[in-house]
Amino acid sequence: MGGMLREDLQALCSLPAALEAMGERWSFLILRGSFNGLHHFEEFQSELGIARNILANRLARLVGHGILERTPDPDDRRKIEYRLTDKGYALLPTMVALRQWGERWETGVPASPILVDVRDGKPIRQVEVLSHDGRPLTKGDLHWALPEDVAADSELEVKAAE
């Protein structure tokens, strides 16, 4: 993935905005907790062992970026629930990819519990970068292109707009 477009990527790349929304490791751990069914401040605090002020800050950031929504608990209106939004659920592939990367490159051991397909109980595959027609791609198969240099495909344009 060549450096030919370095200056343009700095101006147009969405990665800095994504990193700003997620923040740092606590935000990812809160997100993991949300995917695992945690909804209340006390649950996050107890499960993660995070300081209350840091948790409050990270929850507010995730709510502010539309990743979590803050709603009254239907069973106890005095309590607040934090639930994933569609934008939050869209981070699932990112979370799985980061976990798989950590297993391979940082810990060197499979994580526990194992993420499995609910239909057959088998472990999920490694997250891959796929071409528009489903072929797995490696770094040698990719390069950066400006929007005007990308081959037009009405189906791809519709997916990008969604």
Secondary structure in CASP SS format (residue, H / E / C, confidence):
PFRMAT SS
TARGET T0000
AUTHOR 0000-0000-0000
METHOD secondary structure of the structure
MODEL  1
M C 1.00
G C 1.00
G C 1.00
M C 1.00
L C 1.00
R H 1.00
E H 1.00
D H 1.00
L H 1.00
Q H 1.00
A H 1.00
L H 1.00
C C 1.00
S C 1.00
L H 1.00
P H 1.00
A H 1.00
A H 1.00
L H 1.00
E H 1.00
A H 1.00
M H 1.00
G C 1.00
E C 1.00
R H 1.00
W H 1.00
S H 1.00
F H 1.00
L H 1.00
I H 1.00
L H 1.00
R H 1.00
G H 1.00
S H 1.00
F H 1.00
N C 1.00
G C 1.00
L C 1.00
H C 1.00
H C 1.00
F H 1.00
E H 1.00
E H 1.00
F H 1.00
Q H 1.00
S H 1.00
E H 1.00
L H 1.00
G C 1.00
I C 1.00
A C 1.00
R H 1.00
N H 1.00
I H 1.00
L H 1.00
A H 1.00
N H 1.00
R H 1.00
L H 1.00
A H 1.00
R H 1.00
L H 1.00
V H 1.00
G H 1.00
H C 1.00
G C 1.00
I C 1.00
L E 1.00
E E 1.00
R E 1.00
T E 1.00
P E 1.00
D C 1.00
P C 1.00
D C 1.00
D C 1.00
R C 1.00
R C 1.00
K C 1.00
I E 1.00
E E 1.00
Y E 1.00
R E 1.00
L E 1.00
T C 1.00
D H 1.00
K H 1.00
G H 1.00
Y H 1.00
A C 1.00
L C 1.00
L H 1.00
P H 1.00
T H 1.00
M H 1.00
V H 1.00
A H 1.00
L H 1.00
R H 1.00
Q H 1.00
W H 1.00
G H 1.00
E H 1.00
R H 1.00
W H 1.00
E H 1.00
T H 1.00
G C 1.00
V C 1.00
P C 1.00
A C 1.00
S C 1.00
P C 1.00
I C 1.00
L C 1.00
V E 1.00
D C 1.00
V C 1.00
R C 1.00
D C 1.00
G C 1.00
K C 1.00
P E 1.00
I C 1.00
R C 1.00
Q C 1.00
V C 1.00
E C 1.00
V C 1.00
L E 1.00
S C 1.00
H C 1.00
D C 1.00
G C 1.00
R C 1.00
P E 1.00
L C 1.00
T C 1.00
K H 1.00
G H 1.00
D H 1.00
L C 1.00
H C 1.00
W C 1.00
A C 1.00
L C 1.00
P H 1.00
E H 1.00
D H 1.00
V C 1.00
A C 1.00
A C 1.00
D C 1.00
S H 1.00
E H 1.00
L H 1.00
E H 1.00
V H 1.00
K H 1.00
A H 1.00
A H 1.00
E C 1.00
END
